[in-house]
């Protein structure tokens, strides 16, 4: 039986079904959804920047620890390397350290070029070619100059007793790293 036929009057309006014509309510919902989405995105970015990103950087070893590791490895292989090979590897480890720590072009210079650049300025403040300031402390620069001269004597002197200079050369390199570490600690304490 059809219920429309039984009704004596018009059917009542059904108000719980509303069409898509209610635009102010739809715009308000979209606005609040956008605000909530932006807020959650901002929280996600903040968590990434302040919590996740610093952890990744803290696991990267410092230039000083990499240099120490390289020198300790060379110390363990000292007897198996010739004096020339040993002095080259120790020199390269220190040059890599100065390149990474101070952004100094020593890695791409000969010993003579470094010594000329170092001696051309009493304060060792400016690189002659690029005019850039070097951050290698003066006392450390003096030690590096002595170290490079010793390396050159071993490499080019071809002394028959060159093997006995391996340990002092390694000690000089470790002393340079210690002085850089000490000077950095002193400058951080002052600053």
C-alpha positions in Angstrom: 0.0 0.0 0.0 1.3 3.5 -0.9 1.6 5.8 2.1 1.0 8.8 -0.2 -2.4 7.7 -0.9 -3.3 7.5 2.7 -2.2 11.0 3.6 -4.9 13.5 3.5 -2.8 16.5 3.2 0.5 17.5 1.7 3.6 15.7 2.9 5.7 17.4 5.5 9.1 18.9 4.6 12.0 16.7 5.5 14.6 19.1 6.9 17.4 16.7 7.7 18.3 16.4 4.0 20.2 19.6 2.9 21.6 20.0 -0.5 25.0 21.4 -1.5 23.7 24.9 -1.5 24.9 25.8 2.1 28.1 27.5 1.0 29.1 29.5 4.1 29.2 26.2 6.1 31.4 24.6 3.4 33.9 27.5 3.3 34.1 27.6 7.1 35.0 23.9 7.1 37.6 24.3 4.4 39.1 27.2 6.3 39.4 25.3 9.5 40.8 22.3 7.7 43.5 24.4 6.1 44.4 26.0 9.4 44.7 22.6 11.1 46.8 21.3 8.2 49.2 24.2 8.4 49.5 23.9 12.1 50.3 20.2 11.9 52.8 20.9 9.1 54.5 23.5 11.2 54.8 21.1 14.1 56.3 18.4 11.8 58.9 20.9 10.4 59.8 22.0 14.0 60.3 18.4 15.1 62.5 17.7 12.1 64.6 20.9 12.5 65.1 20.8 16.3 65.2 17.0 17.0 66.1 14.9 14.0 68.5 17.1 12.0 70.9 17.9 14.9 71.2 14.2 15.7 72.5 13.5 12.2 75.1 16.2 12.5 76.3 15.1 15.9 77.3 11.7 14.6 79.7 13.2 12.1 83.3 13.0 13.4 85.2 16.2 13.7 88.2 17.0 11.6 90.4 16.7 14.7 89.1 13.2 15.5 89.5 12.1 11.8 93.1 13.4 11.9 93.9 11.5 15.1 92.4 8.3 13.7 94.5 8.6 10.5 97.7 9.2 12.5 96.9 6.3 14.9 96.4 4.1 11.9 99.7 5.2 10.4 101.4 4.6 13.7 100.2 1.0 13.6 101.5 0.6 10.1 104.7 2.5 10.7 107.1 -0.5 10.3 105.5 -1.7 7.1 105.9 1.7 5.3 109.0 3.2 3.9 110.1 6.5 5.4 109.1 8.4 2.2 105.6 6.7 2.1 105.2 7.4 5.8 106.1 11.0 5.6 103.7 11.5 2.7 100.8 9.9 4.5 101.4 11.8 7.7 101.7 15.1 5.8 98.5 14.3 3.8 96.6 13.6 7.1 97.7 16.9 8.5 96.9 18.8 5.3 93.5 17.2 5.2 92.9 18.4 8.7 93.9 22.0 8.0 91.8 22.0 4.9 88.7 20.7 6.8 89.2 22.7 10.0 90.6 26.0 8.8 89.7 26.0 5.1 93.3 26.7 4.4 94.6 25.9 0.9 97.7 24.0 2.4 96.3 20.8 0.9 96.8 22.2 -2.6 100.2 23.8 -2.1 103.7 22.6 -2.0 105.7 22.9 1.2 107.6 25.8 -0.4 104.4 27.7 -1.3 103.0 27.3 2.2 106.3 28.4 3.8 106.5 31.4 1.5 102.9 32.3 2.2 103.5 31.9 5.9 106.7 33.9 6.0 105.2 36.7 3.9 103.0 37.8 6.7 104.0 38.1 10.3 100.5 37.6 11.5 99.8 35.0 8.8 96.6 36.9 8.1 96.2 36.9 4.4 96.7 34.6 1.5 98.6 36.4 -1.2 96.8 34.8 -4.2 93.2 35.0 -3.1 93.5 37.6 -0.4 91.5 35.4 2.0 92.2 35.4 5.7 93.6 32.2 7.0 92.5 31.0 10.5 95.6 28.9 11.3 97.0 30.3 14.5 100.5 31.7 14.3 102.0 29.3 16.8 100.5 26.3 15.0 101.8 27.8 11.7 105.3 27.8 13.1 105.0 24.1 14.1 103.6 23.2 10.7 106.5 25.0 9.0 109.0 22.9 11.1 107.0 19.7 10.3 106.9 20.4 6.6 110.7 21.0 6.5 111.2 17.7 8.3 108.9 15.9 5.8 110.8 17.4 2.9 114.1 16.3 4.4 112.8 12.7 4.6 111.1 12.8 1.2 113.9 14.5 -0.8 117.0 13.9 1.3 117.0 10.2 0.8 118.9 9.7 4.0 120.0 6.2 4.8 118.8 6.7 8.4 115.4 8.1 7.4 113.5 5.3 9.2 114.6 6.7 12.6 112.8 10.0 11.8 109.4 8.3 11.5 108.5 8.4 15.2 109.6 12.0 15.7 107.7 13.0 12.6 104.5 11.3 14.0 105.1 13.0 17.4 105.4 16.4 15.7 102.1 15.8 13.9 100.3 14.7 17.1 101.8 17.8 18.8 100.4 20.1 16.1 97.0 18.5 16.6 97.3 18.9 20.4 98.3 22.6 20.0 95.3 23.3 17.7 93.0 21.6 20.2 94.5 23.6 23.1 94.3 26.9 21.2 90.7 26.2 20.2 89.8 25.5 23.9 91.5 28.7 25.0 89.7 30.8 22.4 86.4 29.2 23.2 87.0 30.0 26.9 87.7 33.6 26.1 84.7 34.0 23.8 
